[in-house]
Amino acid sequence: MPDRPRPILPLWIASIAAAVGGLALMTAFPELAWWGAVFVAVPLALVSLVGRRVGGALLVGLIFGVALFFPTLSFTARYLGPVPWIALSLLEALLTAAMAVPIALAYRIVPRIAPGTWGRLVALPALVAGLWVAREELLGTFPYGGFPWARLGVTQASSPFAESLSWVGMSGVSFLIAFGCAAAIEAVRFGRLRDVRTVVPAAVTLIALVALPQFPTTDAGTMRVGAVQGNGPAGYFDERAAYDVLRAQLAATVPIEGEDLDVLLWPEGGVDADPTRNASVAAALDGLAERVGAPLLVSAVTQRGEQYFNSSLVWEAGARNPTQTYDKRHPVPFGEYVPDRWFYRMFAPDLIDLIQREYTPGTAQPVVDVGGVKVGLAICFDVIYDDVARDGARGGAEVFMFQTNNADFRGTSENLQQLAFARVRAIEAGRSVVNLSTVGTSQVIAPDGATIDALPADEPGAMVTAVPLRTGLTPAMAAGDAITLTLGWGSVVALVLVGVLSRRRRPGTTETSAPEESQEPTSGGSSTR
């Protein structure tokens, strides 16, 4: 194979392919949720990178990122206008472009040192898929903790491949999808499908995704959960008086006050005053706990010293204070706090000054004991971060309860996109999830991802559900950190090693290329790379 393989597509066609790929991947996320679109989007994204040099890879990667993130994250413009939407979408697109370069390098380097069948059909797709996962990990950690939103694994929440999430987690499913697509591309490039053996890697991956049953967890009974969606004025810009959200939650709870409950769950921000510092609100929660005859799991902004926290609170009758507290581990940058405020205020002072409180990240394990049942917690966007769900499961959680407030995104697909994460967490952990919002979408999700109960969005309501409990760790929860580290960052190390090996070849030596390679389009010179 030549040291500098030519691209499959001229740059202008590759740019179109990248744009179509990004838009196709966008349709795989809710509300369309066309999960099969990933098998169109990923090949288009990868084919556009084959043979590209750094500049070309940056360009097609940026186009792919723009086409994916601008429509997917459009919900961020719902109330704050275009500036936050453009800033976040462009940042994600730029990071996507940067990580397109390693993928393009893999396509250029691996065939030099492993030009045979194994190298082209297994090693190259594996490295490309690992680098795709590394890109997802970069977006999920940088900057300011990252924003791991548009991951391939999330698209499969309701697909036939969903059960494999319990074995390899979200990153593992992203890897398998990318590997299968990359192997299929190489089967066409390397074998022209004349030899059935060339399609084996892609076929085996597809079969594994379909055939893997969900990893079994152990039945531990049920818990009767009352979940209340108050539909109060909980949005940042909603007109409201003091305690309006609390009143809405109390009113929506009345129909189930006579029910037999093990716990009463309210959503994020369901208490719009700090009950640890407000005696009247504390008394209202005491009274409610007495009337329902069960502990409350509520949420409020709490203050300790000069620090503010977005907190989940276990409240029991007569306690006058929370008996257990979990503070949101991943406050949203530019939503719940402003990093480097002095810098960003120079560009958008009006927007930055809207965010006056600076929420402090919590450090506690996301598990509380409610009547002898371990409950795993996540507050709003906590659910998109792997560490919260894994720590909850490892901490003995028998059920997950996710409290969120989607009021700032009414009329958008944000609530459904977040719900897809909740569904993935249920399957990954083999645990039921009660995903409760102030305004919807609120659902009780079974350990296999099926919907057990639900409330209509944008309406007050309450549901009482016998929620299944489970014990035992799935491989995704037990080994999730190692899977992510190995597939993602391990692939970056592997690319470096492959690059070093390729440079150690004797000057002037070249490998013999496969006959099919000579049939690829030549792309017309370096200007198309």
VENCOR-V267920 format. One record per residue. N is the residue number from 1. D_LAST is the distance of its C-alpha to the last C-alpha in Angstrom with 1 decimal. Layout:
BEGIN
n=N d_last=D_LAST
n=N d_last=D_LAST
END
This chain:
BEGIN
n=1 d_last=17.3
n=2 d_last=15.0
n=3 d_last=14.2
n=4 d_last=10.5
n=5 d_last=10.1
n=6 d_last=7.7
n=7 d_last=6.4
n=8 d_last=9.6
n=9 d_last=8.7
n=10 d_last=7.2
n=11 d_last=6.0
n=12 d_last=9.7
n=13 d_last=11.2
n=14 d_last=9.5
n=15 d_last=11.0
n=16 d_last=14.2
n=17 d_last=14.3
n=18 d_last=14.0
n=19 d_last=16.7
n=20 d_last=18.8
n=21 d_last=18.5
n=22 d_last=19.7
n=23 d_last=22.5
n=24 d_last=23.5
n=25 d_last=23.9
n=26 d_last=26.0
n=27 d_last=28.4
n=28 d_last=29.0
n=29 d_last=30.8
n=30 d_last=34.3
n=31 d_last=35.7
n=32 d_last=34.0
n=33 d_last=33.5
n=34 d_last=31.8
n=35 d_last=31.1
n=36 d_last=29.6
n=37 d_last=26.7
n=38 d_last=25.0
n=39 d_last=24.5
n=40 d_last=22.4
n=41 d_last=20.7
n=42 d_last=19.6
n=43 d_last=18.0
n=44 d_last=16.1
n=45 d_last=14.8
n=46 d_last=14.0
n=47 d_last=12.4
n=48 d_last=9.9
n=49 d_last=8.9
n=50 d_last=9.2
n=51 d_last=6.9
n=52 d_last=4.7
n=53 d_last=5.5
n=54 d_last=8.3
n=55 d_last=7.5
n=56 d_last=5.2
n=57 d_last=7.9
n=58 d_last=10.5
n=59 d_last=9.9
n=60 d_last=10.1
n=61 d_last=12.7
n=62 d_last=14.6
n=63 d_last=14.8
n=64 d_last=16.1
n=65 d_last=18.5
n=66 d_last=19.8
n=67 d_last=20.5
n=68 d_last=22.3
n=69 d_last=24.3
n=70 d_last=25.4
n=71 d_last=27.4
n=72 d_last=28.4
n=73 d_last=29.8
n=74 d_last=31.4
n=75 d_last=34.8
n=76 d_last=34.6
n=77 d_last=35.2
n=78 d_last=38.4
n=79 d_last=40.8
n=80 d_last=39.0
n=81 d_last=36.9
n=82 d_last=33.2
n=83 d_last=32.8
n=84 d_last=32.9
n=85 d_last=30.8
n=86 d_last=28.0
n=87 d_last=28.2
n=88 d_last=28.2
n=89 d_last=25.5
n=90 d_last=23.2
n=91 d_last=23.9
n=92 d_last=23.2
n=93 d_last=19.8
n=94 d_last=18.9
n=95 d_last=20.0
n=96 d_last=18.0
n=97 d_last=14.8
n=98 d_last=15.9
n=99 d_last=16.6
n=100 d_last=13.3
n=101 d_last=12.1
n=102 d_last=14.8
n=103 d_last=14.1
n=104 d_last=10.5
n=105 d_last=12.2
n=106 d_last=14.9
n=107 d_last=12.8
n=108 d_last=11.7
n=109 d_last=15.2
n=110 d_last=17.8
n=111 d_last=17.5
n=112 d_last=18.1
n=113 d_last=21.4
n=114 d_last=22.4
n=115 d_last=21.2
n=116 d_last=24.3
n=117 d_last=25.4
n=118 d_last=26.4
n=119 d_last=23.2
n=120 d_last=20.9
n=121 d_last=23.3
n=122 d_last=24.9
n=123 d_last=23.5
n=124 d_last=19.8
n=125 d_last=20.8
n=126 d_last=23.3
n=127 d_last=21.1
n=128 d_last=18.5
n=129 d_last=21.6
n=130 d_last=23.1
n=131 d_last=20.2
n=132 d_last=20.5
n=133 d_last=24.2
n=134 d_last=23.4
n=135 d_last=21.5
n=136 d_last=24.6
n=137 d_last=26.8
n=138 d_last=25.1
n=139 d_last=25.6
n=140 d_last=29.1
n=141 d_last=30.1
n=142 d_last=28.5
n=143 d_last=29.6
n=144 d_last=33.4
n=145 d_last=33.5
n=146 d_last=30.5
n=147 d_last=30.5
n=148 d_last=29.8
n=149 d_last=29.9
n=150 d_last=27.2
n=151 d_last=27.3
n=152 d_last=26.8
n=153 d_last=30.3
n=154 d_last=32.0
n=155 d_last=31.0
n=156 d_last=33.1
n=157 d_last=36.4
n=158 d_last=38.0
n=159 d_last=36.2
n=160 d_last=37.5
n=161 d_last=35.4
n=162 d_last=37.1
n=163 d_last=39.7
n=164 d_last=37.1
n=165 d_last=36.8
n=166 d_last=40.1
n=167 d_last=38.9
n=168 d_last=35.5
n=169 d_last=35.3
n=170 d_last=32.6
n=171 d_last=30.0
n=172 d_last=31.0
n=173 d_last=30.6
n=174 d_last=27.1
n=175 d_last=26.3
n=176 d_last=27.9
n=177 d_last=26.1
n=178 d_last=22.6
n=179 d_last=23.7
n=180 d_last=25.0
n=181 d_last=22.0
n=182 d_last=19.7
n=183 d_last=22.3
n=184 d_last=22.5
n=185 d_last=18.8
n=186 d_last=19.3
n=187 d_last=22.6
n=188 d_last=21.0
n=189 d_last=18.2
n=190 d_last=20.6
n=191 d_last=23.9
n=192 d_last=23.5
n=193 d_last=26.5
n=194 d_last=28.9
n=195 d_last=30.1
n=196 d_last=31.5
n=197 d_last=30.9
n=198 d_last=27.1
n=199 d_last=27.9
n=200 d_last=30.4
n=201 d_last=28.3
n=202 d_last=27.2
n=203 d_last=30.7
n=204 d_last=32.5
n=205 d_last=30.6
n=206 d_last=31.5
n=207 d_last=35.1
n=208 d_last=35.3
n=209 d_last=34.3
n=210 d_last=36.9
n=211 d_last=39.6
n=212 d_last=40.0
n=213 d_last=43.1
n=214 d_last=43.4
n=215 d_last=44.8
n=216 d_last=48.5
n=217 d_last=50.1
n=218 d_last=53.8
n=219 d_last=55.9
n=220 d_last=57.8
n=221 d_last=59.6
n=222 d_last=58.9
n=223 d_last=59.1
n=224 d_last=60.3
n=225 d_last=58.0
n=226 d_last=58.7
n=227 d_last=55.6
n=228 d_last=56.0
n=229 d_last=53.6
n=230 d_last=55.5
n=231 d_last=53.2
n=232 d_last=54.4
n=233 d_last=52.9
n=234 d_last=50.6
n=235 d_last=47.6
n=236 d_last=46.9
n=237 d_last=48.0
n=238 d_last=50.7
n=239 d_last=54.1
n=240 d_last=56.5
n=241 d_last=59.6
n=242 d_last=60.2
n=243 d_last=60.3
n=244 d_last=59.1
n=245 d_last=56.5
n=246 d_last=59.1
n=247 d_last=61.6
n=248 d_last=59.1
n=249 d_last=58.5
n=250 d_last=62.2
n=251 d_last=63.0
n=252 d_last=60.4
n=253 d_last=61.9
n=254 d_last=65.4
n=255 d_last=65.2
n=256 d_last=64.4
n=257 d_last=66.7
n=258 d_last=69.2
n=259 d_last=66.8
n=260 d_last=66.9
n=261 d_last=63.9
n=262 d_last=62.6
n=263 d_last=60.3
n=264 d_last=59.4
n=265 d_last=55.8
n=266 d_last=54.7
n=267 d_last=51.1
n=268 d_last=49.3
n=269 d_last=51.2
n=270 d_last=54.1
n=271 d_last=56.5
n=272 d_last=55.8
n=273 d_last=57.9
n=274 d_last=58.2
n=275 d_last=60.9
n=276 d_last=61.3
n=277 d_last=62.6
n=278 d_last=64.0
n=279 d_last=67.3
n=280 d_last=67.6
n=281 d_last=64.2
n=282 d_last=65.1
n=283 d_last=68.3
n=284 d_last=66.6
n=285 d_last=64.4
n=286 d_last=67.5
n=287 d_last=69.3
n=288 d_last=66.4
n=289 d_last=66.2
n=290 d_last=70.0
n=291 d_last=69.9
n=292 d_last=67.2
n=293 d_last=68.6
n=294 d_last=65.2
n=295 d_last=62.8
n=296 d_last=60.3
n=297 d_last=56.6
n=298 d_last=55.7
n=299 d_last=53.1
n=300 d_last=53.6
n=301 d_last=52.4
n=302 d_last=54.6
n=303 d_last=55.4
n=304 d_last=56.5
n=305 d_last=57.4
n=306 d_last=54.7
n=307 d_last=52.0
n=308 d_last=51.0
n=309 d_last=49.8
n=310 d_last=48.6
n=311 d_last=51.1
n=312 d_last=52.3
n=313 d_last=56.0
n=314 d_last=58.5
n=315 d_last=61.7
n=316 d_last=65.0
n=317 d_last=68.3
n=318 d_last=70.4
n=319 d_last=67.9
n=320 d_last=67.3
n=321 d_last=64.0
n=322 d_last=61.0
n=323 d_last=61.8
n=324 d_last=58.2
n=325 d_last=55.0
n=326 d_last=51.3
n=327 d_last=49.1
n=328 d_last=45.5
n=329 d_last=43.2
n=330 d_last=40.1
n=331 d_last=41.1
n=332 d_last=38.4
n=333 d_last=36.9
n=334 d_last=37.5
n=335 d_last=39.8
n=336 d_last=42.4
n=337 d_last=41.8
n=338 d_last=39.8
n=339 d_last=38.1
n=340 d_last=38.1
n=341 d_last=40.1
n=342 d_last=40.8
n=343 d_last=37.1
n=344 d_last=36.2
n=345 d_last=39.5
n=346 d_last=38.4
n=347 d_last=35.8
n=348 d_last=37.8
n=349 d_last=41.4
n=350 d_last=42.8
n=351 d_last=40.5
n=352 d_last=40.9
n=353 d_last=44.7
n=354 d_last=45.0
n=355 d_last=44.4
n=356 d_last=47.5
n=357 d_last=48.0
n=358 d_last=46.0
n=359 d_last=46.1
n=360 d_last=46.3
n=361 d_last=44.5
n=362 d_last=46.9
n=363 d_last=47.3
n=364 d_last=49.7
n=365 d_last=48.9
n=366 d_last=48.2
n=367 d_last=51.3
n=368 d_last=54.8
n=369 d_last=57.9
n=370 d_last=59.4
n=371 d_last=62.8
n=372 d_last=61.8
n=373 d_last=58.4
n=374 d_last=55.3
n=375 d_last=52.9
n=376 d_last=49.2
n=377 d_last=48.0
n=378 d_last=44.9
n=379 d_last=45.0
n=380 d_last=42.5
n=381 d_last=38.9
n=382 d_last=40.3
n=383 d_last=39.6
n=384 d_last=35.8
n=385 d_last=36.1
n=386 d_last=36.6
n=387 d_last=39.1
n=388 d_last=41.7
n=389 d_last=42.0
n=390 d_last=42.0
n=391 d_last=44.6
n=392 d_last=46.7
n=393 d_last=46.8
n=394 d_last=47.4
n=395 d_last=50.2
n=396 d_last=52.0
n=397 d_last=51.1
n=398 d_last=52.7
n=399 d_last=51.1
n=400 d_last=48.5
n=401 d_last=49.4
n=402 d_last=46.6
n=403 d_last=47.8
n=404 d_last=45.6
n=405 d_last=46.0
n=406 d_last=43.6
n=407 d_last=45.8
n=408 d_last=43.1
n=409 d_last=40.8
n=410 d_last=43.4
n=411 d_last=42.0
n=412 d_last=38.4
n=413 d_last=36.9
n=414 d_last=36.9
n=415 d_last=40.1
n=416 d_last=38.8
n=417 d_last=35.5
n=418 d_last=37.7
n=419 d_last=40.1
n=420 d_last=37.4
n=421 d_last=37.1
n=422 d_last=40.8
n=423 d_last=40.8
n=424 d_last=38.2
n=425 d_last=40.4
n=426 d_last=43.4
n=427 d_last=41.8
n=428 d_last=40.3
n=429 d_last=43.7
n=430 d_last=45.9
n=431 d_last=47.8
n=432 d_last=49.0
n=433 d_last=47.5
n=434 d_last=49.4
n=435 d_last=46.8
n=436 d_last=48.9
n=437 d_last=47.8
n=438 d_last=50.0
n=439 d_last=49.0
n=440 d_last=47.1
n=441 d_last=45.5
n=442 d_last=48.0
n=443 d_last=48.2
n=444 d_last=49.8
n=445 d_last=47.4
n=446 d_last=48.6
n=447 d_last=47.3
n=448 d_last=45.4
n=449 d_last=43.7
n=450 d_last=46.2
n=451 d_last=47.8
n=452 d_last=51.4
n=453 d_last=52.4
n=454 d_last=50.9
n=455 d_last=51.9
n=456 d_last=50.8
n=457 d_last=48.5
n=458 d_last=50.0
n=459 d_last=53.5
n=460 d_last=55.9
n=461 d_last=56.8
n=462 d_last=57.7
n=463 d_last=57.4
n=464 d_last=59.4
n=465 d_last=57.6
n=466 d_last=58.6
n=467 d_last=55.3
n=468 d_last=54.8
n=469 d_last=54.6
n=470 d_last=52.8
n=471 d_last=52.8
n=472 d_last=50.7
n=473 d_last=47.1
n=474 d_last=44.2
n=475 d_last=41.7
n=476 d_last=39.2
n=477 d_last=41.6
n=478 d_last=43.0
n=479 d_last=39.7
n=480 d_last=37.2
n=481 d_last=36.4
n=482 d_last=35.8
n=483 d_last=33.6
n=484 d_last=31.4
n=485 d_last=31.3
n=486 d_last=30.6
n=487 d_last=27.9
n=488 d_last=26.1
n=489 d_last=26.6
n=490 d_last=27.3
n=491 d_last=23.8
n=492 d_last=22.6
n=493 d_last=25.1
n=494 d_last=24.0
n=495 d_last=20.4
n=496 d_last=21.8
n=497 d_last=24.1
n=498 d_last=21.5
n=499 d_last=19.5
n=500 d_last=22.8
n=501 d_last=23.7
n=502 d_last=20.5
n=503 d_last=21.2
n=504 d_last=24.8
n=505 d_last=24.0
n=506 d_last=25.8
n=507 d_last=23.9
n=508 d_last=23.0
n=509 d_last=23.3
n=510 d_last=20.9
n=511 d_last=21.6
n=512 d_last=22.4
n=513 d_last=19.9
n=514 d_last=21.3
n=515 d_last=22.1
n=516 d_last=20.2
n=517 d_last=16.8
n=518 d_last=17.2
n=519 d_last=17.6
n=520 d_last=14.1
n=521 d_last=12.3
n=522 d_last=10.3
n=523 d_last=7.9
n=524 d_last=9.2
n=525 d_last=7.6
n=526 d_last=5.3
n=527 d_last=5.6
n=528 d_last=3.8
n=529 d_last=0.0
END
